[in-house]
Amino acid sequence: MFANRAYAPNNEDIVWKTQCKVIAELVEKGPCAIVGRCADYVLRDKADCLKVFIHADKMLRAERIINVYGERETSIEQRLKDKDKRRAAYHRFYTDKKWGDARNYDVCLDSGVLGIGKCVEIIKDLY
């Protein structure tokens, strides 16, 4: 299950393997929503699973960090850039796929255009 690993697993690999197991167990128990954790990859062979990628432009994401979480860092844009870089690297490392690539998902939604509430409605209507 380690797409790019040819050597003994480290702590991060053990966490990855445990996450995969927990995700699979949750899905078997019934309907659930899993955010992140490369669930698109982990559940890639699951027929009754709706894989959704929700995105927005950086400025709207920065505004959300300030408004929802109350953060006032001087460089929120840099924080977003760093976080996205880490997400992309993690996803590529464990799945050998590009994070955010629409081909990995059934549906991609722009929460900046649609709003979070509408994204939730669409997902509920689709599933």
DSSP file with accessible surface (Angstrom, degrees, kcal/mol):
  #  RESIDUE AA STRUCTURE BP1 BP2  ACC     N-H-->O    O-->H-N    N-H-->O    O-->H-N    TCO  KAPPA ALPHA  PHI   PSI    X-CA   Y-CA   Z-CA
    1    1 A M              0   0  114      0, 0.0     2,-0.9     0, 0.0     3,-0.1   0.000 360.0 360.0 360.0   0.4    0.0    0.0    0.0
    2    2 A F    >   -     0   0   50      1,-0.2     3,-1.2     3,-0.1    93,-0.1  -0.825 360.0-164.4 -98.0 101.9    3.0    2.3   -0.1
    3    3 A A  T 3  S+     0   0   41     91,-1.2    -1,-0.2    -2,-0.9    91,-0.2   0.846  86.1  24.9 -58.5 -37.4    3.1    3.6   -3.7
    4    4 A N  T 3  S+     0   0   70     89,-0.8     2,-0.5    -3,-0.1    -1,-0.3   0.154  96.9 111.1-114.9  18.8    6.6    4.9   -3.6
    5    5 A R    <   +     0   0   37     -3,-1.2    -3,-0.1     1,-0.1     3,-0.0  -0.835  21.9 158.5-105.8 128.1    8.2    2.8   -0.8
    6    6 A A        +     0   0  104     -2,-0.5     2,-0.2     2,-0.1    -1,-0.1   0.178  65.3  58.3-122.1  11.8   10.8    0.2   -1.4
    7    7 A Y  S    S-     0   0  146      1,-0.1    -2,-0.0     0, 0.0     0, 0.0  -0.797  99.2 -56.0-136.3 177.2   12.2    0.1    2.2
    8    8 A A        -     0   0   77     -2,-0.2    -1,-0.1     1,-0.1    -2,-0.1  -0.224  62.8-105.6 -58.5 139.4   11.2   -0.5    5.8
    9    9 A P        -     0   0   72      0, 0.0     2,-0.1     0, 0.0    -1,-0.1  -0.354  31.3-154.9 -68.0 145.0    8.3    1.6    7.0
   10   10 A N     >  -     0   0   65     -2,-0.0     4,-2.1     1,-0.0     5,-0.2  -0.384  43.3 -78.8-103.0-172.0    8.9    4.5    9.4
   11   11 A N  H  > S+     0   0  132      1,-0.2     4,-2.4     2,-0.2     5,-0.2   0.878 131.5  52.8 -59.5 -40.2    6.5    6.1   11.9
   12   12 A E  H  > S+     0   0  130      1,-0.2     4,-2.5     2,-0.2    -1,-0.2   0.890 108.9  50.4 -63.2 -37.7    4.7    8.1    9.1
   13   13 A D  H  > S+     0   0    0      2,-0.2     4,-2.7     1,-0.2    -2,-0.2   0.885 108.8  51.3 -66.5 -37.9    4.3    4.9    7.1
   14   14 A I  H  X S+     0   0   89     -4,-2.1     4,-2.4     2,-0.2    -2,-0.2   0.921 110.7  48.5 -65.5 -41.1    2.8    3.2   10.1
   15   15 A V  H  X S+     0   0   78     -4,-2.4     4,-3.0     2,-0.2    -2,-0.2   0.930 111.2  51.3 -62.5 -44.8    0.4    6.1   10.6
   16   16 A W  H  X S+     0   0    0     -4,-2.5     4,-2.5     1,-0.2    -2,-0.2   0.944 111.0  46.9 -57.0 -48.7   -0.5    5.9    6.9
   17   17 A K  H  X S+     0   0  132     -4,-2.7     4,-2.0     1,-0.2    -1,-0.2   0.905 113.1  49.3 -63.2 -40.2   -1.2    2.2    7.0
   18   18 A T  H  X S+     0   0   77     -4,-2.4     4,-2.7     2,-0.2    -1,-0.2   0.913 109.8  51.6 -65.1 -43.0   -3.3    2.6   10.2
   19   19 A Q  H  X S+     0   0   39     -4,-3.0     4,-2.9     1,-0.2     5,-0.2   0.919 108.7  51.3 -58.6 -45.0   -5.3    5.5    8.5
   20   20 A C  H  X S+     0   0    8     -4,-2.5     4,-2.4     1,-0.2    -1,-0.2   0.917 111.2  47.9 -59.0 -43.3   -6.0    3.3    5.5
   21   21 A K  H  X S+     0   0  135     -4,-2.0     4,-2.4     2,-0.2    -2,-0.2   0.927 112.9  47.6 -64.4 -44.6   -7.3    0.5    7.8
   22   22 A V  H  X S+     0   0   66     -4,-2.7     4,-2.8     2,-0.2     5,-0.2   0.921 111.5  50.7 -64.8 -43.6   -9.5    2.9    9.8
   23   23 A I  H  X S+     0   0    8     -4,-2.9     4,-2.4     1,-0.2     5,-0.2   0.944 111.5  48.1 -59.1 -47.4  -10.9    4.5    6.6
   24   24 A A  H  X S+     0   0   45     -4,-2.4     4,-1.8    -5,-0.2    -1,-0.2   0.905 112.7  48.8 -60.8 -40.9  -11.8    1.0    5.2
   25   25 A E  H  X S+     0   0   87     -4,-2.4     4,-1.3     2,-0.2    -1,-0.2   0.910 110.6  50.2 -66.7 -41.9  -13.4    0.0    8.5
   26   26 A L  H  X S+     0   0   77     -4,-2.8     4,-0.9     1,-0.2     3,-0.3   0.922 109.8  50.5 -62.3 -43.7  -15.5    3.2    8.7
   27   27 A V  H >< S+     0   0   25     -4,-2.4     3,-0.6     1,-0.2    -1,-0.2   0.879 107.9  53.3 -63.1 -37.6  -16.7    2.8    5.1
   28   28 A E  H 3< S+     0   0  139     -4,-1.8    -1,-0.2     1,-0.2    -2,-0.2   0.806 103.4  58.0 -68.4 -26.6  -17.7   -0.8    5.8
   29   29 A K  H 3< S-     0   0  174     -4,-1.3    -1,-0.2    -3,-0.3    -2,-0.2   0.727 121.5 -81.1 -75.9 -24.5  -19.8    0.3    8.9
   30   30 A G  S << S-     0   0   28     -4,-0.9    -1,-0.3    -3,-0.6     0, 0.0  -0.899  74.3 -13.0 149.8-175.6  -22.0    2.6    6.8
   31   31 A P        +     0   0  124      0, 0.0     2,-0.3     0, 0.0    18,-0.0  -0.226  66.9 151.4 -57.2 137.7  -22.2    6.0    5.2
   32   32 A C        -     0   0   70      2,-0.0     2,-0.5    -5,-0.0    -5,-0.0  -0.974  40.8-124.0-158.3 165.7  -19.6    8.5    6.3
   33   33 A A        -     0   0   96     -2,-0.3     2,-0.5     2,-0.0    -6,-0.0  -0.986  21.2-167.9-119.1 128.8  -17.6   11.5    5.2
   34   34 A I        -     0   0   47     -2,-0.5     2,-0.6     2,-0.0     5,-0.0  -0.975   7.3-154.9-120.2 122.8  -13.8   11.4    5.2
   35   35 A V        -     0   0  134     -2,-0.5     2,-0.1     4,-0.1    -2,-0.0  -0.859  56.6 -37.1-102.0 121.1  -11.9   14.6    4.7
   36   36 A G  S >  S+     0   0   48     -2,-0.6     3,-1.6     1,-0.1     4,-0.1  -0.341  77.0 120.9  72.7-149.8   -8.4   14.3    3.3
   37   37 A R  T 3  S-     0   0  112      1,-0.3     5,-0.2     2,-0.1    -1,-0.1   0.764 105.0 -76.8  59.1  25.5   -6.1   11.5    4.3
   38   38 A C  T >> S+     0   0    7      1,-0.1     4,-2.6     3,-0.1     3,-1.0   0.814  82.0 156.6  58.5  31.7   -5.8   10.5    0.6
   39   39 A A  H <>  +     0   0   13     -3,-1.6     4,-2.7     1,-0.3    -1,-0.1   0.824  64.9  64.5 -60.5 -29.2   -9.2    8.9    0.9
   40   40 A D  H 34 S+     0   0   15      1,-0.2    -1,-0.3     2,-0.2    -2,-0.1   0.904 111.0  37.2 -59.3 -37.9   -9.7    9.3   -2.8
   41   41 A Y  H X4 S+     0   0   29     -3,-1.0     3,-1.6     2,-0.2     4,-0.2   0.924 115.0  52.5 -78.6 -46.5   -6.8    6.8   -3.3
   42   42 A V  H 3< S+     0   0   21     -4,-2.6     3,-0.3     1,-0.3    -2,-0.2   0.885 119.8  36.2 -59.1 -36.8   -7.6    4.6   -0.3
   43   43 A L  T >< S+     0   0   16     -4,-2.7     3,-2.0    -5,-0.2    -1,-0.3   0.156  80.4 120.0-103.1  19.1  -11.2    4.1   -1.6
   44   44 A R  T <  S+     0   0   98     -3,-1.6    -1,-0.2     1,-0.3    -2,-0.1   0.776  79.2  43.8 -58.6 -28.0  -10.4    4.1   -5.3
   45   45 A D  T 3  S+     0   0  141     -3,-0.3     2,-0.8    -4,-0.2    -1,-0.3   0.386  85.7 108.9 -98.9   4.3  -11.8    0.6   -5.8
   46   46 A K    X   -     0   0   55     -3,-2.0     3,-1.0     1,-0.2    -3,-0.1  -0.727  52.6-164.0 -86.7 111.5  -14.9    1.3   -3.8
   47   47 A A  T 3  S+     0   0  107     -2,-0.8    -1,-0.2     1,-0.3    -4,-0.0   0.858  83.7  50.5 -66.9 -37.6  -17.9    1.4   -6.2
   48   48 A D  T 3  S+     0   0   94      2,-0.1     2,-0.5     0, 0.0    -1,-0.3  -0.033  89.1 104.9 -95.9  35.9  -20.4    3.0   -3.9
   49   49 A C    <   -     0   0   26     -3,-1.0     2,-0.7    -6,-0.1   -22,-0.0  -0.950  60.0-147.6-119.2 128.4  -18.1    5.8   -2.8
   50   50 A L        -     0   0   45     -2,-0.5     2,-0.6    56,-0.0    -2,-0.1  -0.866  13.6-157.7 -96.4 115.1  -18.4    9.4   -4.0
   51   51 A K        -     0   0   28     -2,-0.7    55,-2.4   -11,-0.1    56,-1.8  -0.847  16.2-177.9 -98.4 118.7  -15.0   11.0   -4.2
   52   52 A V  E     -a  107   0A  39     -2,-0.6     2,-0.5    54,-0.2    56,-0.2  -0.940  18.3-161.7-122.7 137.2  -15.2   14.9   -4.0
   53   53 A F  E     -a  108   0A  32     54,-2.3    56,-2.6    -2,-0.4     2,-0.5  -0.982  11.0-164.6-116.4 122.5  -12.5   17.5   -4.2
   54   54 A I  E     +a  109   0A  81     -2,-0.5     2,-0.3    54,-0.2    56,-0.2  -0.932  17.7 165.0-108.9 129.6  -13.5   20.9   -2.9
   55   55 A H  E     -a  110   0A  76     54,-2.7    56,-2.4    -2,-0.5    57,-0.8  -0.863  16.0-179.2-137.3 167.6  -11.4   23.9   -3.8
   56   56 A A        -     0   0   16     -2,-0.3    -2,-0.0    54,-0.2    54,-0.0  -0.954  41.5 -83.3-159.3 161.9  -11.4   27.7   -3.8
   57   57 A D     >  -     0   0   89     -2,-0.3     4,-2.1     1,-0.1     3,-0.2  -0.269  45.1-107.7 -71.7 160.9   -8.9   30.4   -4.8
   58   58 A K  H  > S+     0   0   94      1,-0.2     4,-2.6     2,-0.2     5,-0.2   0.845 115.2  55.7 -60.2 -37.6   -6.2   31.4   -2.3
   59   59 A M  H  > S+     0   0  106      2,-0.2     4,-2.4     1,-0.2    -1,-0.2   0.928 110.0  45.5 -64.4 -43.1   -7.7   34.8   -1.5
   60   60 A L  H  > S+     0   0   61     -3,-0.2     4,-2.1     2,-0.2    -1,-0.2   0.889 113.1  50.7 -66.4 -37.7  -11.1   33.2   -0.5
   61   61 A R  H  X S+     0   0   51     -4,-2.1     4,-2.1     2,-0.2    -2,-0.2   0.901 109.8  50.7 -65.2 -39.8   -9.3   30.6    1.5
   62   62 A A  H  X S+     0   0    4     -4,-2.6     4,-2.0     2,-0.2    -2,-0.2   0.926 109.3  50.5 -63.5 -43.2   -7.2   33.2    3.3
   63   63 A E  H  X S+     0   0   97     -4,-2.4     4,-3.2     1,-0.2     5,-0.3   0.900 108.9  52.6 -60.8 -40.2  -10.4   35.2    4.1
   64   64 A R  H  X>S+     0   0  107     -4,-2.1     4,-3.0     2,-0.2     5,-0.9   0.909 105.7  53.4 -64.1 -40.7  -11.9   32.0    5.5
   65   65 A I  H  X5S+     0   0   19     -4,-2.1     6,-1.4     1,-0.2     4,-1.0   0.929 115.0  41.6 -59.7 -42.3   -8.9   31.4    7.8
   66   66 A I  H  X5S+     0   0   48     -4,-2.0     4,-1.1     4,-0.2    -2,-0.2   0.954 121.7  39.3 -70.1 -48.8   -9.3   34.9    9.2
   67   67 A N  H  <5S+     0   0  125     -4,-3.2    -2,-0.2    -5,-0.2    -3,-0.2   0.891 126.4  31.1 -73.2 -40.7  -13.1   34.9    9.5
   68   68 A V  H  <5S+     0   0   78     -4,-3.0    -3,-0.2    -5,-0.3    -2,-0.1   0.895 132.9  27.8 -86.1 -43.7  -13.6   31.3   10.7
   69   69 A Y  H  <<S-     0   0  146     -4,-1.0    -3,-0.2    -5,-0.9    -2,-0.2   0.522  95.1-130.1-100.7  -7.9  -10.5   30.6   12.7
   70   70 A G     <  +     0   0   48     -4,-1.1    -4,-0.2    -5,-0.3     2,-0.2   0.640  50.1 156.0  72.2  13.4   -9.7   34.2   13.7
   71   71 A E        -     0   0   54     -6,-1.4    -1,-0.2     1,-0.1    -2,-0.1  -0.501  23.7-177.8 -76.0 144.9   -6.1   33.9   12.6
   72   72 A R        +     0   0  179     -2,-0.2    -1,-0.1     3,-0.0    -6,-0.0  -0.105  18.8 159.1-133.2  34.0   -4.3   37.2   11.8
   73   73 A E    >   -     0   0   99      1,-0.1     3,-0.6     2,-0.1    -7,-0.0  -0.246  47.4-125.0 -58.7 151.3   -0.9   36.0   10.6
   74   74 A T  T 3  S+     0   0  150      1,-0.3     2,-0.3     2,-0.1     3,-0.2   0.819 104.6  36.0 -69.7 -27.6    1.0   38.5    8.5
   75   75 A S  T 3>  +     0   0   51      1,-0.2     4,-2.0     2,-0.1    -1,-0.3  -0.524  61.8 150.2-128.1  69.0    1.5   36.0    5.7
   76   76 A I  H <> S+     0   0    5     -3,-0.6     4,-2.7    -2,-0.3     5,-0.2   0.884  77.0  58.4 -65.2 -36.6   -1.6   33.8    5.5
   77   77 A E  H  > S+     0   0   85      1,-0.2     4,-2.4     2,-0.2    -1,-0.2   0.911 106.4  48.1 -59.7 -40.7   -1.0   33.4    1.7
   78   78 A Q  H  > S+     0   0   81      2,-0.2     4,-2.8     1,-0.2    -1,-0.2   0.904 109.6  53.0 -66.7 -38.4    2.4   32.0    2.4
   79   79 A R  H  X S+     0   0   66     -4,-2.0     4,-2.7     2,-0.2    -2,-0.2   0.927 110.3  47.6 -61.2 -44.1    0.9   29.6    5.0
   80   80 A L  H  X S+     0   0    6     -4,-2.7     4,-2.9     2,-0.2     5,-0.2   0.916 111.2  50.9 -62.8 -42.3   -1.6   28.4    2.4
   81   81 A K  H  X S+     0   0  121     -4,-2.4     4,-2.2    -5,-0.2    -2,-0.2   0.934 113.1  45.4 -60.9 -45.6    1.1   27.9   -0.1
   82   82 A D  H  X S+     0   0   64     -4,-2.8     4,-2.4     2,-0.2    -2,-0.2   0.911 113.5  49.4 -64.2 -43.4    3.2   25.9    2.4
   83   83 A K  H  X S+     0   0   67     -4,-2.7     4,-2.7     2,-0.2    -2,-0.2   0.922 112.0  48.1 -64.0 -43.8    0.2   23.8    3.5
   84   84 A D  H  X S+     0   0   18     -4,-2.9     4,-2.7     2,-0.2    -1,-0.2   0.892 110.2  52.7 -64.4 -37.1   -0.8   23.1   -0.1
   85   85 A K  H  X S+     0   0  156     -4,-2.2     4,-2.4    -5,-0.2    -2,-0.2   0.925 111.2  46.3 -63.9 -42.4    2.8   22.1   -0.9
   86   86 A R  H  X S+     0   0  149     -4,-2.4     4,-2.6     2,-0.2     5,-0.2   0.908 112.8  50.0 -66.4 -41.4    2.8   19.7    2.0
   87   87 A R  H  X S+     0   0  103     -4,-2.7     4,-2.6     2,-0.2     5,-0.2   0.931 112.4  47.2 -61.5 -46.3   -0.6   18.2    1.1
   88   88 A A  H  X S+     0   0   37     -4,-2.7     4,-2.7     2,-0.2    11,-0.3   0.912 113.2  48.1 -62.6 -42.4    0.6   17.7   -2.5
   89   89 A A  H  X S+     0   0   62     -4,-2.4     4,-2.7     2,-0.2    -2,-0.2   0.916 112.8  48.4 -65.5 -43.4    3.9   16.1   -1.4
   90   90 A Y  H  X S+     0   0   62     -4,-2.6     4,-2.3     2,-0.2     5,-0.3   0.942 113.8  46.7 -60.7 -48.8    2.1   13.8    1.0
   91   91 A H  H  X S+     0   0    5     -4,-2.6     4,-2.0    -5,-0.2     6,-0.6   0.928 114.8  45.9 -62.3 -44.9   -0.5   12.8   -1.6
   92   92 A R  H  X S+     0   0  115     -4,-2.7     4,-2.1    -5,-0.2    -1,-0.2   0.913 112.2  52.5 -64.4 -41.5    2.2   12.2   -4.2
   93   93 A F  H  < S+     0   0   62     -4,-2.7   -89,-0.8    -5,-0.2    -2,-0.2   0.922 119.3  31.7 -61.8 -47.7    4.4   10.2   -1.8
   94   94 A Y  H  < S+     0   0    2     -4,-2.3   -91,-1.2    -5,-0.2    -1,-0.2   0.679 134.8  25.0 -89.2 -17.4    1.7    7.8   -0.7
   95   95 A T  H  < S-     0   0    4     -4,-2.0    -3,-0.2    -5,-0.3    -2,-0.2   0.571  86.5-132.1-120.3 -15.6   -0.4    7.5   -3.8
   96   96 A D  S  < S+     0   0   92     -4,-2.1     2,-0.3    -5,-0.4    -4,-0.2   0.782  74.3 111.2  60.5  28.2    1.9    8.4   -6.7
   97   97 A K  S    S-     0   0   89     -6,-0.6     2,-0.5     7,-0.0    -1,-0.3  -0.898  77.2 -99.9-127.7 159.5   -0.9   10.7   -7.9
   98   98 A K    >   -     0   0  128     -2,-0.3     3,-1.7    -3,-0.1     6,-0.2  -0.675  37.1-121.7 -84.1 125.1   -1.2   14.4   -8.1
   99   99 A W  T 3  S+     0   0   68     -2,-0.5     3,-0.1   -11,-0.3   -11,-0.1  -0.395  96.6  16.9 -63.8 133.2   -3.2   16.0   -5.3
  100  100 A G  T 3  S+     0   0   26      1,-0.3     2,-0.4    -2,-0.1    -1,-0.3   0.415  83.3 147.4  85.7  -3.5   -6.2   17.9   -6.6
  101  101 A D    X   -     0   0   31     -3,-1.7     3,-2.5     1,-0.2    -1,-0.3  -0.538  48.0-140.6 -68.7 121.1   -6.2   16.3  -10.0
  102  102 A A  G >  S+     0   0   59     -2,-0.4     3,-1.8     1,-0.3    -1,-0.2   0.771  96.9  70.2 -57.0 -26.4   -9.8   16.1  -11.1
  103  103 A R  G 3  S+     0   0  208      1,-0.3    -1,-0.3     3,-0.0    -2,-0.1   0.700  92.4  59.2 -66.2 -16.8   -9.2   12.6  -12.6
  104  104 A N  G <  S+     0   0   29     -3,-2.5     2,-0.3    -6,-0.2    -1,-0.3   0.473 105.1  57.6 -87.3  -3.5   -8.9   11.3   -9.1
  105  105 A Y    <   -     0   0   28     -3,-1.8   -53,-0.2    -4,-0.2     3,-0.1  -0.866  68.5-140.2-128.5 159.0  -12.4   12.4   -8.1
  106  106 A D  S    S+     0   0   91    -55,-2.4     2,-0.3    -2,-0.3   -54,-0.2   0.807  94.5  16.3 -82.0 -33.3  -16.0   11.9   -9.2
  107  107 A V  E     -a   52   0A  31    -56,-1.8   -54,-2.3     2,-0.0     2,-0.4  -0.999  60.3-162.8-144.2 139.2  -16.8   15.6   -8.6
  108  108 A C  E     -a   53   0A  50     -2,-0.3     2,-0.4   -56,-0.2   -54,-0.2  -0.996  15.9-170.7-122.7 129.9  -14.8   18.8   -8.1
  109  109 A L  E     -a   54   0A  15    -56,-2.6   -54,-2.7    -2,-0.4     2,-0.9  -0.957  21.0-140.1-123.7 141.1  -16.6   21.8   -6.5
  110  110 A D  E >>  -a   55   0A  50     -2,-0.4     4,-2.9   -56,-0.2     3,-0.7  -0.844  14.0-172.4 -99.6 101.8  -15.4   25.4   -6.2
  111  111 A S  H 3> S+     0   0   28    -56,-2.4     4,-1.6    -2,-0.9   -55,-0.2   0.735  83.2  64.2 -69.1 -19.5  -16.6   26.5   -2.7
  112  112 A G  H 34 S+     0   0   32    -57,-0.8    -1,-0.2     2,-0.2   -56,-0.1   0.852 114.3  31.0 -69.5 -33.1  -15.5   30.0   -3.6
  113  113 A V  H <4 S+     0   0  115     -3,-0.7    -2,-0.2     2,-0.1    -1,-0.1   0.891 132.4  31.8 -87.9 -47.0  -18.1   30.2   -6.3
  114  114 A L  H  < S-     0   0   67     -4,-2.9     4,-0.4     1,-0.1    -3,-0.2   0.770 103.3-126.5 -83.9 -30.3  -20.8   27.9   -4.9
  115  115 A G     X  -     0   0   30     -4,-1.6     4,-1.9    -5,-0.4     5,-0.1   0.069  26.8 -89.2  89.1 153.1  -20.4   28.5   -1.2
  116  116 A I  H  > S+     0   0   78      1,-0.2     4,-2.4     2,-0.2     5,-0.2   0.914 125.1  54.0 -65.9 -42.1  -19.8   25.8    1.4
  117  117 A G  H  > S+     0   0   46      1,-0.2     4,-2.3     2,-0.2    -1,-0.2   0.910 109.2  47.7 -59.5 -43.6  -23.5   25.3    2.1
  118  118 A K  H  > S+     0   0   97     -4,-0.4     4,-2.7     2,-0.2    -1,-0.2   0.886 108.7  54.9 -67.1 -37.5  -24.3   24.7   -1.6
  119  119 A C  H  X S+     0   0    2     -4,-1.9     4,-2.6     2,-0.2    -2,-0.2   0.929 108.7  49.0 -59.0 -43.9  -21.3   22.3   -1.8
  120  120 A V  H  X S+     0   0   75     -4,-2.4     4,-2.7     1,-0.2    -2,-0.2   0.934 111.1  49.6 -61.7 -44.9  -22.9   20.3    1.0
  121  121 A E  H  X S+     0   0   99     -4,-2.3     4,-2.6     2,-0.2    -2,-0.2   0.917 111.1  49.2 -59.7 -45.8  -26.3   20.3   -0.7
  122  122 A I  H  X S+     0   0   41     -4,-2.7     4,-2.3     2,-0.2    -1,-0.2   0.935 111.9  48.4 -60.4 -46.0  -24.8   19.1   -4.0
  123  123 A I  H  X S+     0   0   49     -4,-2.6     4,-1.8     1,-0.2    -2,-0.2   0.931 112.4  48.2 -62.5 -45.0  -22.9   16.3   -2.3
  124  124 A K  H  < S+     0   0  151     -4,-2.7    -1,-0.2     1,-0.2    -2,-0.2   0.913 112.5  49.3 -62.0 -40.8  -26.0   15.2   -0.3
  125  125 A D  H  < S+     0   0  134     -4,-2.6    -1,-0.2     1,-0.2    -2,-0.2   0.855 112.0  49.0 -67.0 -34.0  -28.1   15.3   -3.5
  126  126 A L  H  <        0   0   98     -4,-2.3    -1,-0.2    -5,-0.2    -2,-0.2   0.786 360.0 360.0 -76.1 -29.3  -25.5   13.3   -5.4
  127  127 A Y     <        0   0  150     -4,-1.8    -3,-0.2    -5,-0.2    -2,-0.2   0.744 360.0 360.0-106.5 360.0  -25.1   10.6   -2.8
